[in-house]
Amino acid sequence: MDTTIFKYFADIPVKEVAPGYFSKLIHTDNNTINFIEVAAGRAVPRHKHLHQQYTFVLEGQFELTVNDVPQVLDPGMYALIPSEAYHSGVAVTDCKLLDVFSPVREDYRQL
């Protein structure tokens, strides 16, 4: 198997990117892909960053607030968060999320 192309998801170490947000991170030349597991009630405070962020709910419910507008996201829903937009979130239930950041999150690469 060509391990420069094919990899095992189980081999990605879990990193805590925010309190209670446990991630498996994949970095490409242009993106950071973040698979997140978060327990119900865990919140990430209001913040912003230069990255565009695409947030997908794979399991559970997650309340995402962007520019002070809250929206509960269910599986199959996603949000496109513009660069420098203020946002925060809280897990309504246990959740599995997928975030894609562009450009690469160098701060996450250093975890």
DRENDRENZA-248158 format. One line per field, with one value per atom (N, C-alpha, C): x, z, y. Coordinates in steps of 0.02 Angstrom, whole numbers. Last residue first. Layout:
N
xx = c(X/...)
zz = c(Z/...)
yy = c(Y/...)
// end
This chain:
111
xx = c(-17/-41/-8/18/68/45/-94/-38/13/-169/-187/-131/-102/-106/-125/-125/-57/-56/-246/-241/-172/-243/-224/-222/-369/-311/-299/-496/-453/-433/-559/-533/-490/-695/-644/-624/-759/-742/-688/-881/-826/-818/-937/-935/-877/-1042/-984/-990/-1104/-1099/-1036/-1229/-1164/-1161/-1326/-1320/-1247/-1285/-1350/-1353/-1136/-1165/-1231/-1116/-1127/-1159/-1014/-1057/-1064/-979/-973/-1018/-904/-946/-930/-875/-879/-926/-779/-846/-844/-656/-664/-735/-726/-666/-683/-889/-840/-780/-945/-928/-874/-1071/-1013/-998/-1137/-1132/-1068/-1255/-1188/-1192/-1348/-1343/-1270/-1336/-1354/-1353/-1393/-1356/-1382/-1428/-1441/-1397/-1399/-1383/-1394/-1479/-1466/-1456/-1413/-1448/-1429/-1404/-1399/-1438/-1312/-1373/-1365/-1190/-1244/-1310/-1109/-1128/-1190/-1171/-1127/-1153/-1182/-1201/-1149/-1244/-1190/-1218/-1280/-1303/-1243/-1299/-1250/-1279/-1342/-1365/-1314/-1290/-1311/-1338/-1167/-1212/-1229/-1117/-1121/-1169/-1124/-1146/-1155/-994/-1044/-1061/-931/-947/-1005/-801/-860/-874/-722/-736/-802/-584/-653/-663/-477/-495/-569/-450/-446/-470/-572/-506/-508/-657/-652/-581/-775/-708/-712/-861/-862/-790/-813/-832/-829/-892/-833/-853/-958/-963/-895/-1049/-983/-989/-1173/-1162/-1095/-1118/-1174/-1156/-950/-1005/-1057/-883/-895/-956/-763/-814/-820/-718/-725/-778/-602/-656/-660/-547/-551/-613/-429/-490/-492/-362/-360/-428/-288/-343/-322/-179/-225/-279/-101/-67/-113/-182/-159/-120/-201/-179/-156/-318/-281/-264/-352/-337/-297/-474/-424/-414/-518/-512/-460/-631/-578/-576/-674/-677/-618/-653/-707/-716/-579/-602/-663/-507/-541/-566/-434/-424/-457/-352/-405/-393/-324/-300/-360/-281/-335/-303/-187/-193/-250/-231/-227/-234/-255/-186/-179/-385/-370/-299/-375/-404/-386/-236/-287/-310/-206/-191/-249/-129/-180/-159/-15/-82/-136/94/94/25/80/60/68/27/64/41/42/0/45)
zz = c(868/927/933/749/803/865/673/651/707/732/744/723/682/754/771/546/570/646/457/525/552/284/337/405/237/226/287/275/221/236/357/361/300/398/348/350/521/502/449/572/525/507/723/675/628/827/783/729/994/922/891/1117/1095/1019/1095/1112/1101/1080/1111/1135/1098/1080/1117/1040/1097/1071/979/972/1037/880/941/932/786/793/858/677/746/748/530/559/631/466/515/543/328/361/405/353/318/361/363/406/370/317/285/324/386/386/352/360/367/364/390/383/389/415/348/336/581/530/460/623/628/577/709/651/667/759/777/713/761/720/745/804/820/772/763/742/756/785/836/815/683/683/726/720/675/670/821/817/774/823/799/793/910/900/883/853/873/859/875/861/891/795/850/827/666/714/768/577/555/600/522/578/550/464/448/511/425/480/460/360/338/392/366/401/375/320/304/338/439/398/381/529/458/412/661/633/559/818/745/725/948/922/847/1090/1031/1011/1150/1156/1090/1140/1118/1117/1258/1217/1196/1297/1290/1240/1293/1340/1334/1245/1255/1307/1182/1226/1233/1021/1076/1115/899/943/1003/734/804/838/610/632/708/505/577/591/392/399/470/320/379/385/158/205/268/71/70/124/88/71/78/233/164/149/383/352/280/492/430/399/658/611/551/768/725/668/929/856/829/1049/1034/959/1157/1084/1063/1291/1274/1200/1255/1310/1290/1094/1140/1196/1045/1014/1054/1088/1117/1093/970/1002/1030/927/950/987/782/854/870/661/675/750/639/655/671/596/665/686/460/504/577/367/413/459/193/264/304/38/77/150/0/-25/21/60/47/22/66/125/117/-41/-45/12/0/0/0)
yy = c(1081/1044/977/1142/1142/1104/1139/1097/1091/1238/1168/1121/1349/1340/1268/1337/1325/1315/1284/1309/1291/1329/1282/1318/1453/1410/1365/1342/1365/1437/1199/1267/1281/1104/1112/1186/995/1063/1061/890/894/968/810/865/857/728/718/770/751/767/739/746/722/729/898/827/808/1028/1016/943/1106/1042/1033/1271/1227/1162/1408/1350/1311/1555/1515/1454/1689/1630/1594/1825/1801/1741/1813/1816/1789/1798/1853/1861/1713/1737/1796/1638/1679/1696/1478/1535/1576/1385/1416/1479/1235/1308/1329/1101/1129/1204/950/1023/1044/817/836/911/828/792/809/1002/931/895/1151/1111/1037/1294/1224/1185/1454/1405/1335/1629/1558/1514/1765/1732/1657/1830/1837/1808/1779/1850/1862/1623/1660/1731/1486/1557/1592/1325/1369/1439/1186/1255/1299/1025/1075/1144/856/925/973/701/744/811/686/654/705/779/710/670/939/897/826/1043/992/953/1198/1153/1108/1282/1246/1194/1437/1375/1346/1534/1515/1447/1613/1555/1554/1711/1728/1672/1707/1693/1707/1732/1739/1722/1687/1701/1713/1632/1676/1695/1466/1537/1575/1313/1349/1423/1194/1255/1280/1049/1081/1139/989/1044/1079/828/875/927/816/794/849/791/838/813/758/729/775/805/823/781/820/776/782/937/925/883/986/948/922/1127/1084/1052/1160/1153/1116/1161/1217/1216/1049/1111/1171/978/974/1038/890/952/938/828/813/880/780/833/806/741/709/757/808/811/763/854/807/793/970/960/918/1001/955/941/1153/1109/1067/1125/1171/1125/1021/1087/1143/884/926/997/755/816/854/591/636/694/540/551/600/424/496/507/291/310/385/277/257/278/304/355/340/261/237/293/303/306/276/326/290/287/404/419/389/358/430/452/221/259/335/110/173/218/-59/0/62)
// end
